């Protein structure tokens, strides 16, 4: 029996070559982003990187910031701020929904 099950957004399923192709960048860039601490893909027991849908979204954000003229050091500062902003917006939306 085949189950039509989607992986969780945080589950690493894509190899480095596939991930690089899906976001339109090179494998070396993904390695550089990891070295700079911009993302941390999952690893198999053998050490192979596995990228999740969440990782792909983060890689697209990195690409957008690079296109906007930021360097990797700047991106390392902006990404946590964006993450915190998104968390606070979600929290605010949940709070607003509770009062309605």
C-alpha positions as CSV (number, residue, x, y, z in Angstrom):
1,X,0.0,0.0,0.0
2,X,1.4,3.4,-1.0
3,X,0.8,6.3,1.4
4,X,0.4,9.8,-0.1
5,X,2.4,11.5,2.7
6,X,4.1,14.8,2.5
7,X,7.3,15.5,4.5
8,X,7.1,18.1,7.2
9,X,8.5,21.5,6.1
10,X,11.4,21.0,8.5
11,X,12.3,17.5,7.3
12,X,15.5,17.3,5.3
13,X,14.7,15.5,2.0
14,X,16.7,17.2,-0.7
15,X,20.3,16.5,-1.5
16,X,22.7,19.4,-2.0
17,X,22.6,19.3,-5.8
18,X,18.8,19.2,-5.9
19,X,18.5,22.0,-3.4
20,X,21.0,24.2,-5.3
21,X,19.1,23.5,-8.5
22,X,15.7,24.3,-6.9
23,X,16.8,27.7,-5.7
24,X,19.0,28.5,-8.7
25,X,22.4,28.7,-7.1
26,X,25.6,26.7,-7.0
27,X,26.5,23.9,-4.6
28,X,29.5,25.8,-3.4
29,X,27.2,28.7,-2.4
30,X,25.2,26.4,-0.2
31,X,28.4,25.2,1.4
32,X,29.5,28.8,2.0
33,X,26.2,29.7,3.5
34,X,26.4,26.8,5.9
35,X,30.0,27.8,6.8
36,X,28.8,31.3,7.6
37,X,26.1,30.0,9.8
38,X,23.2,31.2,7.6
39,X,21.6,27.7,7.6
40,X,22.1,24.3,9.0
41,X,20.8,21.5,6.9
42,X,20.1,18.1,8.4
43,X,22.7,15.4,8.0
44,X,22.3,11.7,7.4
45,X,24.2,9.2,9.6
46,X,26.8,9.2,6.9
47,X,27.1,13.0,6.9
48,X,25.3,13.8,3.7
49,X,23.4,17.1,3.8
50,X,19.6,17.0,3.5
51,X,17.8,20.3,2.9
52,X,14.1,20.8,3.9
53,X,11.4,23.0,2.4
54,X,12.2,25.5,5.2
55,X,15.8,25.5,4.2
56,X,14.8,26.1,0.6
57,X,12.7,29.1,1.7
58,X,15.7,30.4,3.7
59,X,18.0,30.0,0.7
60,X,15.6,32.0,-1.4
61,X,15.6,34.7,1.2
62,X,19.4,34.7,1.1
63,X,19.3,35.0,-2.6
64,X,16.8,38.0,-2.4
65,X,19.1,39.7,0.1
66,X,22.1,39.2,-2.1
67,X,20.2,40.6,-5.1
68,X,19.4,43.6,-2.9
69,X,23.1,44.3,-2.4
70,X,23.7,42.8,1.0
71,X,26.9,40.8,1.7
72,X,26.9,37.6,3.7
73,X,27.8,39.4,6.9
74,X,24.8,41.7,6.5
75,X,22.6,38.8,5.7
76,X,23.7,37.1,8.9
77,X,22.4,40.1,10.8
78,X,19.2,40.6,8.8
79,X,17.9,37.0,8.8
80,X,17.4,36.7,12.6
81,X,15.7,40.1,12.5
82,X,13.3,38.8,9.8
83,X,12.7,35.6,11.8
84,X,11.9,37.6,14.9
85,X,9.6,39.9,13.0
86,X,7.7,37.0,11.5
87,X,7.4,35.4,15.0
88,X,6.0,38.6,16.5
89,X,3.6,39.1,13.6
90,X,2.3,35.5,14.1
91,X,2.0,36.1,17.8
92,X,0.1,39.3,17.2
93,X,-2.2,37.6,14.8
94,X,-2.9,34.9,17.3
95,X,-3.6,37.5,20.0
96,X,-5.9,39.4,17.8
97,X,-7.8,36.3,16.9
98,X,-8.3,35.4,20.6
99,X,-10.0,38.8,21.3
100,X,-12.4,38.6,18.4
